[in-house]
């Protein structure tokens, strides 16, 4: 291996910001530029959209700012790769122009259930307990909604892409998508990592014509080179190889150094929080919920999510922390640093205040579509700090429940958790996670694990390392390990097993009543 270092340009287009970073082949972040974005806008209730042009402009702004600051180093960059938020759908015409605003993953519009199903099949699906899943998948399909409501858009659509595919086109001029980016309501075989054929019955749930879908490549393949136009717009040198990447969650798992089906799991504390493991074989944790593609070609990531997981921290900050926000503004520090003191001041268990973190659900399986968020155990002794700590603990309970489902189904025994995302910067949150799960947690040397995962993929593709294991060995380091505190573990174990695990079952009938009343 050459002693001359390699430098990679990794890009993370997330829900709340776009980050561009120059990372070397030892996993060091040379420089990073982050631009906060407006995730979406709502033209009417339940809709969430954003202009595709806006995403590209913000990416270009972030990239140009970084590379102007690193004008000399940019000529030593050997490759570019992008990781994206998932299931943001863009319709392009034959000239590559967006035909309408992108439909964001936060969008809640529903297509009508006009799928013709013979009565015996319909009743059979209900008997198997999966009709709700079929209906939910069909109604959540952006293609089905467009077919029913904006058919003129589909008539003009040449390619229907995810945001990642849109970026690939803008960088290389090619309609190509990484298999590790396909997560959404599209006719995709998650076991074989391929589009369903036109004759496959599963296609009827989202029957996008094959001609409208992009070519698929494995993660780590070179899609093409940076075009002259893309170079002018982004500041990235023309001709650099563009390497296919993976979704933000898949890249994050790789950036945490989780590459094998062993005893290590990854927790992501992002807008959507999740617990993930890597598997060599396809086996669903929750029936009919697919394993998503790994950032490593041919592998799978099991994933159980708490939707709007760490978004709850933002919610608390915006609704209940005006004093801390103002103080943070005058001190020019993040408000989260001030909120973090709440976690120190309040004992484990928040004096019996327990949060059920079902701010939003997938609409099928567990929890069901009726589920709501809940705070249980309020008394006059509880103050804002109790509420904040209870939210963090509730998120940890939800993720622990997901990990236990994963272990039981896949026969894994997880002994350590690698945690990434904004929440991992807090020592208190890392300790709460260790105490709730009862196993050690580890913080990688950078919480920007998605970007690091992008760089690791490029390091393998471009020949610096022979495989992902060697790349991780050289590019991922553990900054700090948090051991469970026995007295806290005891408290959380009682609250989790005796209270939390019973809450949904007990509250489910009331959630249904709320839905019927109109809540």
Steps between C-alpha positions, in 0.01 A plus 500: 500500500631845408607721791343800329166575671171489314232762549128444435214744459202358690156662481207440736168644384291462815156612608614815677836580344745425220858428601809470283823373651854423392608181678835325470576128484553484878149624569611849596264788416720761335217750457121504492235745384142470624206698366166478674207465264125533508401132489170552323193718473134407517276627218209344688440297815688173504717585198878537519686616190821674401633623169761265356692806381525618861672178613755532219562870562564440871735211423689720254522779757640266764749341261620829352548658843706204618716474190566874479633472854708196399601618155837321498386178666205459266739394224610205714145366536473161328126433507150626583201320651159606634281361774137611520189512708268231378181494294498852359340452156573713192342479152723607211418555134715370213729804530557439871279786619279457809131487409369582848637553852658197666269300726680488835523197730305700760204523260179340629270511197329174414389350170156345479486124541390417145702179468263240354517195725261204464307443822667163578846659479392798708355280773807277484727798561284605792512149643880512483495839671679678216220676315574816699861486380392452138256789521747727679777428249269563207362823643845631598636456146583836345451348157146392584412845631640665189312256278174589671553874542766627258499257209626776271827500701547127445431538128799735478721306744809344347655387829361477852795528738587528863697809605820293483429409136431864424842592642662223296347649186612853590856385568550255212217548251391137550169360626656248738414401856690305764326185622581620851287814449176323412277543803145607425171409335641366176490153335826380655597149609688565824625143515649495149583871481330540163188653348205265483428380148194632319322167565564486875180530706668719762539767231129570525558680830700770320498418131763743375601400144853362481580758233428773757744357754879560499769242433619336823866455601663355809617735774865577442482497120628799308194653334689748287705817520422853616377686191620842394165655595497332842857617554405859427202485734661314793867596476596131486777429247371369169564132426515373858343154539154502655448192721154361570420511870214411733220658699583710804411219741699234313802730472471579869520131591818466293640821647453353847718209395223238497581275205434146624210297634648482848440647845500870410191705414470861388262756643427816303375797701365704211168649393395138457678294764579136435683192617671299225709190451679359194396160362637270232162330452153640446270442797234753593488619862138613468294290255463665159728788601805465273864501593650803329812487282833541678769740388703183436391330179302180555434555871186609685425733788231409748337817624239587760416869518341752729360751256566862598729359769744779567256745345334484843800684642445776245130503590582542869752773424254696286196461726639497856851648497461868415726603788778262396470600135538869585794435731663282237457777244674756723783253574523384138470134596246228406197492730551123530810565714284674758229235480763233559533620859141385556622143448757540777260656748223238475550141625457190284133435434396868524313430825259265323417715195506271195477600134359282224672647190235430236486853358455342158462140383536313172128428500526121514664221697626617841396747623179529301359807324297597808809550720572835662774641715433487874643625828400282795560566869473879527483649849550843654869427563577483130658801329637567153828313566302187587308525173820542299677206661189286467497567124861377469422196716184422300698510178750259655217266607359501147839419348565228759169338408610508135837343581335223700274418204810491278693272732208261546430473126855486368654304783750775579647589837602864495761591761590856400326794332672750271307826505511780242299808415464832680384343827821300533692820577340504845678293766175492697302354210771242432484398867118480499516270197755274675286490814167434323645224277722362776800468266793731416462777246783634286542835330704495178760773457255697285125524546486579126485127429301536177777706343763262632309206353507674161875541526552136604309384192719714276819380669412142404383580148802715420747239621630640827373194691425147383159479670267678741639323807851627429365848426307509828805379690694798368229766486273448805615554858307483825523832680334390824322201650218530755442213741154442652455630856349210700262706717361677192471172309286362784262798488465492122453124490202528734344793315555337161369153580227589751367822347627591153442165328140497626412857403414455133277198558314680778467830314419357157120494553512862616707600196231347281232695686699820448521426127124440479423819691725692264834536673 
